[in-house]
């Protein structure tokens, strides 16, 4: 959970840096989470590949 918090705050900082708001950053994060949830339900066989990609991108 600590890693998620760090990445979330980095994302918020990126949105704020380009003139966005914390609410917009939260909405973007929630939209991403919704997409992941939808994928996990509709294509559960793709989840291991997605997790592996995340581990490569965010070690």
C-alpha positions as CSV (number, residue, x, y, z in Angstrom):
1,X,0.0,0.0,0.0
2,X,2.9,2.3,0.7
3,X,4.1,2.0,-2.9
4,X,0.6,2.8,-4.2
5,X,0.5,6.0,-2.1
6,X,3.9,7.1,-3.5
7,X,2.8,6.5,-7.1
8,X,-0.6,8.1,-6.4
9,X,1.1,11.2,-5.0
10,X,3.4,11.4,-8.0
11,X,0.4,11.2,-10.3
12,X,-1.3,14.0,-8.4
13,X,1.9,16.1,-8.6
14,X,2.0,15.5,-12.4
15,X,-1.7,16.6,-12.8
16,X,-1.1,19.7,-10.6
17,X,2.1,20.6,-12.5
18,X,0.1,20.9,-15.8
19,X,-2.6,23.1,-14.2
20,X,-5.0,20.3,-13.1
21,X,-6.7,20.0,-9.7
22,X,-6.6,17.3,-7.0
23,X,-10.2,16.4,-8.0
24,X,-9.1,15.8,-11.6
25,X,-6.2,13.7,-10.4
26,X,-8.5,11.6,-8.2
27,X,-11.0,11.2,-11.1
28,X,-8.2,10.0,-13.5
29,X,-7.0,7.5,-10.9
30,X,-10.5,6.2,-10.3
31,X,-11.1,5.9,-14.0
32,X,-7.9,3.8,-14.3
33,X,-9.0,1.6,-11.4
34,X,-12.4,1.1,-13.0
35,X,-10.7,0.0,-16.3
36,X,-8.5,-2.5,-14.4
37,X,-11.6,-3.8,-12.6
38,X,-13.5,-4.3,-15.8
39,X,-10.6,-6.1,-17.4
40,X,-10.2,-8.4,-14.4
41,X,-13.8,-9.4,-14.6
42,X,-14.1,-9.7,-18.4
43,X,-10.6,-11.2,-19.1
44,X,-9.2,-12.7,-15.9
45,X,-6.6,-14.6,-17.9
46,X,-5.0,-11.2,-18.7
47,X,-4.5,-10.2,-15.1
48,X,-1.1,-12.0,-14.6
49,X,0.3,-10.3,-17.6
50,X,-0.9,-6.9,-16.4
51,X,0.6,-7.5,-13.0
52,X,3.9,-8.5,-14.5
53,X,3.9,-5.3,-16.6
54,X,3.2,-3.2,-13.6
55,X,6.1,-4.9,-11.7
56,X,8.5,-4.1,-14.6
57,X,7.3,-0.4,-14.8
58,X,7.2,0.2,-11.1
59,X,9.7,-2.0,-9.4
